[in-house]
Amino acid sequence: MSELSLELHEAGLTTPDLVILEMEAESKEDASAQLAARMYAAGRITDLDAFLGQVNSREHQMATGLPGGVGLPHARSEYVCQTSIGVGVTKYGHSLDFGAVDGPATLVLLIATPASSFSEHLEVLATIARSLFKENFRDSLRRAHDAEVIAELINSSLVFFDH
């Protein structure tokens, strides 16, 4: 395990309080706002509105939808205290357009990293994306119906990553 992976696992990239089950969001911006609000409440973000501005600006530059019904909004920001992932699993029948070619998302993962940690941002993004390309991983997240299980799945997906 790389040193970074160990640090991220110990810090808890995500926690049950950063997971929203049965998420109902009006738009991808609303989904990001709900997840960012959880990060803000947990003390992981210092300025909610400024951070969301950066996430939405990033989203306008390039769609963050992945195949298999996943939205992966993300931003490196000076308003982020520690690398964090907020997870939303949409309520049955709800989905959000993150611009993926194969259709809307039912899983949303908001990744927030401090502005100074460029390599960590790329590593977390690449590792999570790699896990999310696996259908069984996506299905496990959707079927969990338990915030603790989801947080553990996300955190453990980063532990096994090694340079």
N, CA, C and O atoms as a DFTB+ gen file, in Angstrom:
652 C
 N C O
     1  1       0.854      -1.186       0.000
     2  2       0.000       0.000       0.000
     3  2       0.893       1.240       0.000
     4  3       1.853       1.316       0.767
     5  1       0.581       2.200      -0.850
     6  2       1.390       3.420      -0.881
     7  2       1.134       4.236       0.381
     8  3       0.121       4.057       1.056
     9  1       2.062       5.129       0.688
    10  2       1.912       5.978       1.868
    11  2       0.639       6.816       1.779
    12  3      -0.085       6.990       2.759
    13  1       0.387       7.332       0.564
    14  2      -0.799       8.155       0.362
    15  2      -2.060       7.338       0.628
    16  3      -2.970       7.809       1.310
    17  1      -2.121       6.117       0.095
    18  2      -3.293       5.266       0.300
    19  2      -3.529       5.032       1.784
    20  3      -4.667       5.067       2.253
    21  1      -2.456       4.795       2.517
    22  2      -2.556       4.555       3.953
    23  2      -3.122       5.793       4.659
    24  3      -4.016       5.688       5.499
    25  1      -2.588       6.961       4.305
    26  2      -3.070       8.213       4.914
    27  2      -4.544       8.428       4.617
    28  3      -5.316       8.778       5.509
    29  1      -4.938       8.219       3.363
    30  2      -6.325       8.440       2.972
    31  2      -7.254       7.490       3.713
    32  3      -8.343       7.874       4.143
    33  1      -6.807       6.236       3.858
    34  2      -7.652       5.260       4.536
    35  2      -7.837       5.644       6.006
    36  3      -8.941       5.570       6.544
    37  1      -6.745       6.052       6.640
    38  2      -6.823       6.422       8.056
    39  2      -7.681       7.669       8.259
    40  3      -8.418       7.776       9.239
    41  1      -7.576       8.606       7.324
    42  2      -8.353       9.847       7.446
    43  2      -9.827       9.587       7.143
    44  3     -10.688      10.345       7.588
    45  1     -10.128       8.526       6.393
    46  2     -11.505       8.269       5.998
    47  2     -11.908       9.227       4.912
    48  3     -12.372      10.337       5.169
    49  1     -11.719       8.772       3.681
    50  2     -12.033       9.595       2.528
    51  2     -13.510       9.960       2.514
    52  3     -13.907      11.066       2.149
    53  1     -14.297       8.988       2.925
    54  2     -15.719       9.252       3.098
    55  2     -16.154       8.602       4.401
    56  3     -15.520       7.668       4.890
    57  1     -17.234       9.106       4.948
    58  2     -17.788       8.580       6.193
    59  2     -19.293       8.448       5.976
    60  3     -19.832       9.040       5.041
    61  1     -19.974       7.688       6.814
    62  2     -21.423       7.532       6.623
    63  2     -22.177       8.858       6.537
    64  3     -23.190       8.949       5.843
    65  1     -21.689       9.896       7.243
    66  2     -22.408      11.180       7.188
    67  2     -22.186      11.930       5.873
    68  3     -22.812      12.966       5.649
    69  1     -21.309      11.428       5.002
    70  2     -21.108      12.030       3.674
    71  2     -21.861      11.249       2.596
    72  3     -21.688      11.494       1.402
    73  1     -22.700      10.307       3.034
    74  2     -23.467       9.473       2.103
    75  2     -24.940       9.863       2.175
    76  3     -25.504       9.998       3.261
    77  1     -25.556      10.042       1.008
    78  2     -26.993      10.331       0.957
    79  2     -27.677       9.180       0.216
    80  3     -27.453       8.960      -0.975
    81  1     -28.512       8.460       0.951
    82  2     -29.295       7.381       0.344
    83  2     -30.627       7.947      -0.126
    84  3     -31.117       8.931       0.428
    85  1     -31.210       7.333      -1.139
    86  2     -32.516       7.792      -1.646
    87  2     -32.468       9.270      -2.037
    88  3     -33.415      10.014      -1.781
    89  1     -31.367       9.690      -2.656
    90  2     -31.198      11.103      -3.016
    91  2     -32.236      11.533      -4.059
    92  3     -32.452      10.858      -5.066
    93  1     -32.858      12.658      -3.789
    94  2     -33.752      13.287      -4.762
    95  2     -33.155      14.650      -5.070
    96  3     -33.155      15.539      -4.218
    97  1     -32.648      14.816      -6.278
    98  2     -32.045      16.092      -6.670
    99  2     -32.706      16.562      -7.956
   100  3     -33.072      15.758      -8.814
   101  1     -32.851      17.868      -8.076
   102  2     -33.483      18.456      -9.259
   103  2     -32.549      18.468     -10.463
   104  3     -32.994      18.442     -11.610
   105  1     -31.237      18.507     -10.185
   106  2     -30.242      18.644     -11.244
   107  2     -28.898      18.158     -10.725
   108  3     -28.753      17.854      -9.541
   109  1     -27.918      18.087     -11.616
   110  2     -26.576      17.691     -11.164
   111  2     -26.015      18.734     -10.198
   112  3     -25.289      18.385      -9.266
   113  1     -26.345      20.017     -10.411
   114  2     -25.897      21.070      -9.493
   115  2     -26.503      20.888      -8.101
   116  3     -25.836      21.094      -7.087
   117  1     -27.773      20.500      -8.072
   118  2     -28.464      20.263      -6.805
   119  2     -27.838      19.066      -6.093
   120  3     -27.650      19.096      -4.877
   121  1     -27.514      18.014      -6.847
   122  2     -26.875      16.826      -6.251
   123  2     -25.530      17.216      -5.631
   124  3     -25.228      16.828      -4.502
   125  1     -24.724      17.986      -6.375
   126  2     -23.425      18.434      -5.853
   127  2     -23.618      19.291      -4.606
   128  3     -22.862      19.173      -3.642
   129  1     -24.636      20.155      -4.629
   130  2     -24.904      21.040      -3.490
   131  2     -25.281      20.230      -2.246
   132  3     -24.827      20.543      -1.145
   133  1     -26.101      19.199      -2.414
   134  2     -26.500      18.362      -1.272
   135  2     -25.285      17.654      -0.671
   136  3     -25.133      17.596       0.549
   137  1     -24.421      17.115      -1.537
   138  2     -23.234      16.398      -1.058
   139  2     -22.222      17.352      -0.434
   140  3     -21.623      17.044       0.597
   141  1     -22.034      18.509      -1.061
   142  2     -21.095      19.505      -0.525
   143  2     -21.578      20.020       0.835
   144  3     -20.765      20.296       1.717
   145  1     -22.880      20.148       1.003
   146  2     -23.431      20.597       2.293
   147  2     -23.066      19.613       3.403
   148  3     -22.808      20.020       4.536
   149  1     -23.042      18.325       3.081
   150  2     -22.635      17.307       4.061
   151  2     -21.154      17.495       4.423
   152  3     -20.772      17.395       5.589
   153  1     -20.330      17.770       3.401
   154  2     -18.892      17.995       3.642
   155  2     -18.680      19.234       4.507
   156  3     -17.842      19.245       5.409
   157  1     -19.450      20.270       4.214
   158  2     -19.358      21.523       4.975
   159  2     -19.752      21.281       6.438
   160  3     -19.076      21.747       7.355
   161  1     -20.848      20.549       6.640
   162  2     -21.316      20.244       7.999
   163  2     -20.282      19.419       8.767
   164  3     -20.187      19.515       9.990
   165  1     -19.510      18.610       8.041
   166  2     -18.495      17.759       8.675
   167  2     -17.166      18.500       8.860
   168  3     -16.197      17.928       9.358
   169  1     -17.127      19.779       8.456
   170  2     -15.913      20.573       8.627
   171  2     -14.819      20.279       7.608
   172  3     -13.647      20.576       7.842
   173  1     -15.204      19.697       6.485
   174  2     -14.217      19.349       5.456
   175  2     -14.091      20.439       4.393
   176  3     -13.150      20.433       3.599
   177  1     -15.044      21.374       4.382
   178  2     -15.034      22.510       3.443
   179  2     -15.267      23.770       4.263
   180  3     -16.096      23.771       5.172
   181  1     -14.537      24.852       3.949
   182  2     -14.672      26.084       4.730
   183  2     -15.677      27.075       4.152
   184  3     -16.251      27.871       4.896
   185  1     -15.903      27.042       2.819
   186  2     -16.836      27.982       2.188
   187  2     -17.673      27.216       1.165
   188  3     -17.213      26.922       0.062
   189  1     -18.894      26.903       1.548
   190  2     -19.766      26.066       0.730
   191  2     -20.049      26.680      -0.643
   192  3     -19.881      26.012      -1.663
   193  1     -20.476      27.943      -0.678
   194  2     -20.846      28.571      -1.945
   195  2     -19.658      28.704      -2.895
   196  3     -19.784      28.452      -4.093
   197  1     -18.515      29.096      -2.361
   198  2     -17.328      29.263      -3.202
   199  2     -16.883      27.911      -3.774
   200  3     -16.522      27.815      -4.947
   201  1     -16.913      26.876      -2.938
   202  2     -16.538      25.540      -3.401
   203  2     -17.490      25.070      -4.498
   204  3     -17.050      24.554      -5.526
   205  1     -18.790      25.246      -4.283
   206  2     -19.777      24.826      -5.290
   207  2     -19.600      25.578      -6.596
   208  3     -19.804      25.020      -7.674
   209  1     -19.221      26.839      -6.501
   210  2     -18.937      27.616      -7.711
   211  2     -17.829      26.949      -8.521
   212  3     -17.899      26.883      -9.748
   213  1     -16.812      26.457      -7.827
   214  2     -15.693      25.791      -8.501
   215  2     -16.113      24.451      -9.096
   216  3     -15.701      24.105     -10.203
   217  1     -16.933      23.697      -8.363
   218  2     -17.419      22.408      -8.874
   219  2     -18.241      22.638     -10.144
   220  3     -18.051      21.946     -11.144
   221  1     -19.153      23.611     -10.100
   222  2     -20.022      23.865     -11.247
   223  2     -19.244      24.424     -12.432
   224  3     -19.565      24.129     -13.584
   225  1     -18.232      25.223     -12.154
   226  2     -17.383      25.757     -13.219
   227  2     -16.636      24.609     -13.902
   228  3     -16.516      24.580     -15.127
   229  1     -16.144      23.682     -13.117
   230  2     -15.447      22.498     -13.638
   231  2     -16.407      21.664     -14.484
   232  3     -16.034      21.144     -15.536
   233  1     -17.627      21.545     -14.017
   234  2     -18.656      20.762     -14.707
   235  2     -18.991      21.368     -16.071
   236  3     -19.301      20.644     -17.017
   237  1     -18.928      22.701     -16.167
   238  2     -19.217      23.374     -17.443
   239  2     -18.090      23.172     -18.447
   240  3     -18.324      23.176     -19.656
   241  1     -16.868      22.994     -17.951
   242  2     -15.717      22.774     -18.841
   243  2     -15.801      21.419     -19.521
   244  3     -15.522      21.293     -20.714
   245  1     -16.191      20.394     -18.747
   246  2     -16.235      19.045     -19.284
   247  2     -17.223      18.200     -18.487
   248  3     -17.250      18.254     -17.257
   249  1     -18.029      17.423     -19.195
   250  2     -18.998      16.552     -18.523
   251  2     -18.262      15.552     -17.638
   252  3     -17.176      15.088     -17.985
   253  1     -18.859      15.224     -16.492
   254  2     -18.211      14.295     -15.561
   255  2     -18.994      12.992     -15.421
   256  3     -18.835      12.274     -14.434
   257  1     -19.842      12.686     -16.412
   258  2     -20.576      11.430     -16.395
   259  2     -19.691      10.281     -16.853
   260  3     -18.962      10.404     -17.837
   261  1     -19.757       9.167     -16.138
   262  2     -19.026       7.956     -16.522
   263  2     -20.033       6.918     -17.005
   264  3     -21.206       6.974     -16.636
   265  1     -19.587       5.973     -17.826
   266  2     -20.488       4.898     -18.258
   267  2     -21.028       4.129     -17.060
   268  3     -20.359       4.011     -16.033
   269  1     -22.227       3.614     -17.197
   270  2     -22.809       2.809     -16.126
   271  2     -23.630       3.606     -15.136
   272  3     -23.938       3.112     -14.051
   273  1     -23.997       4.847     -15.492
   274  2     -24.872       5.630     -14.628
   275  2     -24.192       6.286     -13.451
   276  3     -24.714       6.274     -12.336
   277  1     -23.004       6.871     -13.701
   278  2     -22.236       7.505     -12.621
   279  2     -21.942       8.963     -12.952
   280  3     -21.551       9.284     -14.074
   281  1     -22.130       9.837     -11.979
   282  2     -21.719      11.233     -12.079
   283  2     -20.545      11.430     -11.133
   284  3     -20.603      11.019      -9.974
   285  1     -19.483      12.056     -11.618
   286  2     -18.272      12.217     -10.807
   287  2     -17.830      13.685     -10.767
   288  3     -16.732      14.011     -11.217
   289  1     -18.682      14.574     -10.228
   290  2     -18.268      15.975     -10.122
   291  2     -17.071      16.086      -9.171
   292  3     -16.980      15.348      -8.190
   293  1     -16.165      17.005      -9.464
   294  2     -14.973      17.121      -8.622
   295  2     -14.338      18.499      -8.758
   296  3     -14.534      19.197      -9.753
   297  1     -13.570      18.874      -7.735
   298  2     -12.822      20.125      -7.772
   299  2     -11.681      20.070      -6.776
   300  3     -11.795      19.514      -5.684
   301  1     -10.566      20.675      -7.198
   302  2      -9.464      20.971      -6.279
   303  2      -9.723      22.390      -5.833
   304  3      -9.975      23.264      -6.663
   305  1      -9.666      22.636      -4.534
   306  2     -10.084      23.939      -4.059
   307  2      -9.373      24.356      -2.778
   308  3      -9.070      23.529      -1.918
   309  1      -9.115      25.647      -2.672
   310  2      -8.520      26.197      -1.446
   311  2      -9.519      26.144      -0.280
   312  3      -9.140      26.369       0.869
   313  1     -10.788      25.848      -0.574
   314  2     -11.808      25.775       0.477
   315  2     -11.976      24.366       1.044
   316  3     -12.815      24.136       1.914
   317  1     -11.174      23.428       0.547
   318  2     -11.248      22.045       1.023
   319  2     -10.154      21.806       2.056
   320  3      -8.977      22.053       1.795
   321  1     -10.552      21.323       3.235
   322  2      -9.605      21.061       4.329
   323  2      -8.947      19.694       4.191
   324  3      -7.756      19.548       4.464
   325  1      -9.712      18.698       3.772
   326  2      -9.145      17.358       3.604
   327  2      -9.865      16.669       2.452
   328  3     -11.057      16.880       2.224
   329  1      -9.118      15.844       1.735
   330  2      -9.689      15.114       0.610
   331  2     -10.895      14.322       1.085
   332  3     -10.833      13.594       2.076
   333  1     -11.999      14.479       0.355
   334  2     -13.268      13.886       0.764
   335  2     -14.070      13.442      -0.453
   336  3     -13.955      14.007      -1.541
   337  1     -14.881      12.417      -0.236
   338  2     -15.800      11.969      -1.284
   339  2     -17.190      11.882      -0.677
   340  3     -17.417      11.156       0.291
   341  1     -18.118      12.635      -1.261
   342  2     -19.525      12.545      -0.883
   343  2     -20.201      11.607      -1.876
   344  3     -19.920      11.661      -3.073
   345  1     -21.089      10.751      -1.385
   346  2     -21.728       9.759      -2.248
   347  2     -23.238       9.903      -2.179
   348  3     -23.824       9.928      -1.097
   349  1     -23.860       9.997      -3.345
   350  2     -25.320      10.026      -3.418
   351  2     -25.821       8.863      -4.252
   352  3     -25.345       8.632      -5.363
   353  1     -26.785       8.131      -3.710
   354  2     -27.436       7.061      -4.456
   355  2     -28.870       7.539      -4.661
   356  3     -29.615       7.709      -3.697
   357  1     -29.255       7.755      -5.915
   358  2     -30.561       8.368      -6.160
   359  2     -31.706       7.431      -5.783
   360  3     -31.578       6.207      -5.810
   361  1     -32.810       8.044      -5.435
   362  2     -34.031       7.313      -5.120
   363  2     -34.479       6.564      -6.378
   364  3     -34.251       7.036      -7.492
   365  1     -35.099       5.429      -6.211
   366  2     -35.558       4.629      -7.347
   367  2     -36.403       5.492      -8.289
   368  3     -37.310       6.201      -7.852
   369  1     -36.096       5.422      -9.572
   370  2     -36.844       6.199     -10.554
   371  2     -36.276       7.595     -10.795
   372  3     -36.725       8.293     -11.704
   373  1     -35.296       8.009      -9.997
   374  2     -34.648       9.308     -10.171
   375  2     -33.285       9.119     -10.811
   376  3     -32.578       8.158     -10.509
   377  1     -32.918      10.036     -11.696
   378  2     -31.574      10.012     -12.270
   379  2     -31.204      11.437     -12.683
   380  3     -32.065      12.309     -12.802
   381  1     -29.908      11.651     -12.896
   382  2     -29.396      12.991     -13.187
   383  2     -28.478      12.960     -14.395
   384  3     -27.685      12.033     -14.558
   385  1     -28.587      13.969     -15.236
   386  2     -27.767      14.013     -16.443
   387  2     -26.410      14.645     -16.153
   388  3     -26.312      15.851     -15.924
   389  1     -25.370      13.823     -16.165
   390  2     -24.000      14.316     -16.007
   391  2     -23.254      14.269     -17.341
   392  3     -22.030      14.393     -17.375
   393  1     -23.995      14.091     -18.439
   394  2     -23.390      14.150     -19.762
   395  2     -22.752      12.859     -20.242
   396  3     -22.011      12.874     -21.224
   397  1     -23.019      11.736     -19.576
   398  2     -22.453      10.463     -20.045
   399  2     -23.170      10.039     -21.322
   400  3     -24.369      10.269     -21.479
   401  1     -22.439       9.433     -22.209
   402  2     -22.973       9.003     -23.498
   403  2     -24.087       7.973     -23.325
   404  3     -25.047       7.961     -24.095
   405  1     -23.960       7.112     -22.319
   406  2     -24.932       6.026     -22.163
   407  2     -26.138       6.381     -21.289
   408  3     -26.941       5.508     -20.957
   409  1     -26.269       7.651     -20.916
   410  2     -27.466       8.052     -20.181
   411  2     -27.184       8.637     -18.816
   412  3     -26.030       8.839     -18.437
   413  1     -28.260       8.910     -18.070
   414  2     -28.153       9.611     -16.786
   415  2     -27.572       8.765     -15.659
   416  3     -27.443       7.545     -15.769
   417  1     -27.225       9.454     -14.567
   418  2     -26.561       8.840     -13.428
   419  2     -27.533       8.548     -12.292
   420  3     -28.462       9.314     -12.035
   421  1     -27.301       7.422     -11.617
   422  2     -28.043       7.081     -10.405
   423  2     -27.084       6.992      -9.212
   424  3     -27.504       6.789      -8.072
   425  1     -25.804       7.146      -9.498
   426  2     -24.758       7.200      -8.471
   427  2     -23.992       8.495      -8.687
   428  3     -23.555       8.773      -9.804
   429  1     -23.824       9.286      -7.642
   430  2     -23.076      10.541      -7.748
   431  2     -21.986      10.548      -6.689
   432  3     -22.262      10.370      -5.502
   433  1     -20.754      10.755      -7.120
   434  2     -19.639      10.854      -6.180
   435  2     -18.982      12.212      -6.360
   436  3     -18.399      12.491      -7.408
   437  1     -19.075      13.048      -5.350
   438  2     -18.451      14.368      -5.373
   439  2     -17.082      14.256      -4.711
   440  3     -16.972      13.901      -3.538
   441  1     -16.039      14.567      -5.485
   442  2     -14.675      14.489      -4.958
   443  2     -14.146      15.897      -4.712
   444  3     -14.143      16.746      -5.604
   445  1     -13.701      16.122      -3.483
   446  2     -13.157      17.422      -3.083
   447  2     -11.735      17.214      -2.580
   448  3     -11.507      16.430      -1.659
   449  1     -10.777      17.917      -3.186
   450  2      -9.393      17.829      -2.710
   451  2      -8.835      19.231      -2.498
   452  3      -9.227      20.169      -3.192
   453  1      -7.916      19.374      -1.536
   454  2      -7.294      20.681      -1.307
   455  2      -6.545      21.157      -2.555
   456  3      -6.007      20.350      -3.313
   457  1      -6.517      22.462      -2.753
   458  2      -5.892      23.050      -3.947
   459  2      -4.434      22.648      -4.097
   460  3      -3.939      22.501      -5.215
   461  1      -3.752      22.471      -2.987
   462  2      -2.318      22.183      -3.029
   463  2      -1.991      20.748      -3.427
   464  3      -0.852      20.459      -3.796
   465  1      -2.967      19.845      -3.360
   466  2      -2.652      18.428      -3.577
   467  2      -3.047      17.953      -4.969
   468  3      -4.000      17.192      -5.138
   469  1      -2.291      18.420      -5.965
   470  2      -2.587      18.081      -7.355
   471  2      -2.439      16.586      -7.634
   472  3      -3.318      15.987      -8.254
   473  1      -1.343      15.977      -7.187
   474  2      -1.132      14.549      -7.478
   475  2      -2.146      13.683      -6.736
   476  3      -2.615      12.674      -7.263
   477  1      -2.481      14.083      -5.510
   478  2      -3.482      13.333      -4.747
   479  2      -4.832      13.396      -5.447
   480  3      -5.548      12.397      -5.509
   481  1      -5.182      14.568      -5.976
   482  2      -6.447      14.741      -6.689
   483  2      -6.512      13.771      -7.864
   484  3      -7.513      13.079      -8.051
   485  1      -5.444      13.724      -8.651
   486  2      -5.418      12.837      -9.816
   487  2      -5.447      11.372      -9.407
   488  3      -6.113      10.557     -10.046
   489  1      -4.728      11.039      -8.348
   490  2      -4.684       9.656      -7.883
   491  2      -6.059       9.185      -7.403
   492  3      -6.512       8.095      -7.750
   493  1      -6.707      10.021      -6.605
   494  2      -8.034       9.665      -6.091
   495  2      -9.026       9.545      -7.243
   496  3      -9.791       8.583      -7.309
   497  1      -9.013      10.515      -8.144
   498  2      -9.912      10.512      -9.293
   499  2      -9.712       9.260     -10.147
   500  3     -10.678       8.590     -10.510
   501  1      -8.460       8.951     -10.462
   502  2      -8.150       7.791     -11.309
   503  2      -8.545       6.489     -10.626
   504  3      -9.099       5.593     -11.263
   505  1      -8.261       6.383      -9.334
   506  2      -8.542       5.144      -8.605
   507  2     -10.045       4.915      -8.477
   508  3     -10.532       3.806      -8.698
   509  1     -10.772       5.965      -8.121
   510  2     -12.223       5.845      -7.999
   511  2     -12.844       5.531      -9.355
   512  3     -13.724       4.675      -9.454
   513  1     -12.389       6.219     -10.399
   514  2     -12.923       5.967     -11.742
   515  2     -12.676       4.514     -12.138
   516  3     -13.556       3.860     -12.698
   517  1     -11.482       4.014     -11.849
   518  2     -11.151       2.624     -12.183
   519  2     -12.120       1.665     -11.480
   520  3     -12.607       0.712     -12.090
   521  1     -12.392       1.919     -10.213
   522  2     -13.342       1.066      -9.473
   523  2     -14.744       1.176     -10.064
   524  3     -15.449       0.177     -10.200
   525  1     -15.144       2.409     -10.417
   526  2     -16.495       2.641     -10.925
   527  2     -16.733       2.062     -12.316
   528  3     -17.880       1.900     -12.732
   529  1     -15.662       1.750     -13.034
   530  2     -15.822       1.119     -14.347
   531  2     -16.224      -0.348     -14.182
   532  3     -16.665      -0.981     -15.141
   533  1     -16.075      -0.887     -12.974
   534  2     -16.440      -2.282     -12.710
   535  2     -17.912      -2.347     -12.313
   536  3     -18.336      -1.741     -11.329
   537  1     -18.672      -3.086     -13.094
   538  2     -20.113      -3.167     -12.862
   539  2     -20.447      -3.695     -11.472
   540  3     -21.386      -3.214     -10.838
   541  1     -19.687      -4.683     -10.990
   542  2     -20.003      -5.244      -9.665
   543  2     -19.784      -4.223      -8.549
   544  3     -20.492      -4.251      -7.542
   545  1     -18.807      -3.318      -8.716
   546  2     -18.578      -2.271      -7.724
   547  2     -19.758      -1.288      -7.710
   548  3     -20.271      -0.937      -6.647
   549  1     -20.177      -0.855      -8.896
   550  2     -21.333       0.058      -8.987
   551  2     -22.578      -0.589      -8.385
   552  3     -23.318       0.048      -7.635
   553  1     -22.802      -1.855      -8.719
   554  2     -23.972      -2.559      -8.199
   555  2     -23.924      -2.675      -6.674
   556  3     -24.941      -2.531      -5.997
   557  1     -22.728      -2.937      -6.147
   558  2     -22.580      -3.039      -4.686
   559  2     -22.963      -1.727      -4.015
   560  3     -23.632      -1.730      -2.982
   561  1     -22.541      -0.598      -4.601
   562  2     -22.885       0.712      -4.033
   563  2     -24.395       0.947      -4.086
   564  3     -24.994       1.434      -3.127
   565  1     -25.006       0.588      -5.234
   566  2     -26.447       0.829      -5.386
   567  2     -27.278      -0.068      -4.476
   568  3     -28.334       0.342      -3.994
   569  1     -26.812      -1.275      -4.243
   570  2     -27.599      -2.249      -3.472
   571  2     -27.381      -2.144      -1.966
   572  3     -28.147      -2.716      -1.190
   573  1     -26.350      -1.423      -1.546
   574  2     -25.969      -1.422      -0.129
   575  2     -27.089      -0.948       0.800
   576  3     -27.326      -1.580       1.829
   577  1     -27.781       0.136       0.470
   578  2     -28.841       0.698       1.324
   579  2     -28.376       0.933       2.759
   580  3     -29.178       0.897       3.692
   581  1     -27.075       1.173       2.928
   582  2     -26.507       1.385       4.248
   583  2     -25.303       2.308       4.088
   584  3     -24.327       1.959       3.424
   585  1     -25.380       3.484       4.698
   586  2     -24.328       4.494       4.536
   587  2     -22.958       3.982       4.992
   588  3     -21.939       4.304       4.381
   589  1     -22.935       3.190       6.061
   590  2     -21.645       2.665       6.551
   591  2     -21.015       1.713       5.559
   592  3     -19.803       1.748       5.345
   593  1     -21.824       0.864       4.952
   594  2     -21.322      -0.094       3.957
   595  2     -20.785       0.659       2.744
   596  3     -19.725       0.319       2.218
   597  1     -21.508       1.671       2.305
   598  2     -21.077       2.461       1.146
   599  2     -19.753       3.163       1.446
   600  3     -18.837       3.140       0.624
   601  1     -19.653       3.785       2.620
   602  2     -18.411       4.471       2.996
   603  2     -17.245       3.485       3.010
   604  3     -16.152       3.808       2.543
   605  1     -17.472       2.301       3.537
   606  2     -16.414       1.288       3.597
   607  2     -16.012       0.820       2.202
   608  3     -14.826       0.626       1.932
   609  1     -16.986       0.639       1.315
   610  2     -16.690       0.237      -0.067
   611  2     -15.804       1.283      -0.754
   612  3     -14.821       0.942      -1.412
   613  1     -16.169       2.561      -0.591
   614  2     -15.392       3.645      -1.208
   615  2     -13.991       3.693      -0.609
   616  3     -13.004       3.726      -1.343
   617  1     -13.897       3.697       0.712
   618  2     -12.585       3.779       1.369
   619  2     -11.699       2.593       1.003
   620  3     -10.507       2.769       0.749
   621  1     -12.266       1.391       0.974
   622  2     -11.437       0.228       0.669
   623  2     -11.030       0.186      -0.805
   624  3     -10.015      -0.421      -1.145
   625  1     -11.807       0.821      -1.681
   626  2     -11.424       0.839      -3.097
   627  2     -10.137       1.649      -3.293
   628  3      -9.408       1.434      -4.261
   629  1      -9.864       2.567      -2.384
   630  2      -8.635       3.367      -2.476
   631  2      -7.462       2.709      -1.781
   632  3      -6.311       3.017      -2.092
   633  1      -7.723       1.818      -0.858
   634  2      -6.638       1.169      -0.119
   635  2      -5.817       0.257      -1.030
   636  3      -4.596       0.177      -0.902
   637  1      -6.495      -0.425      -1.943
   638  2      -5.815      -1.423      -2.761
   639  2      -5.030      -0.808      -3.906
   640  3      -4.307      -1.507      -4.616
   641  1      -5.169       0.492      -4.084
   642  2      -4.452       1.157      -5.164
   643  2      -2.972       1.268      -4.777
   644  3      -2.640       1.730      -3.685
   645  1      -2.119       0.853      -5.658
   646  2      -0.692       0.951      -5.398
   647  2       0.011       1.387      -6.677
   648  3      -0.343       0.960      -7.776
   649  1       1.010       2.244      -6.513
   650  2       1.766       2.704      -7.685
   651  2       2.482       1.506      -8.250
   652  3       3.193       1.626      -9.248
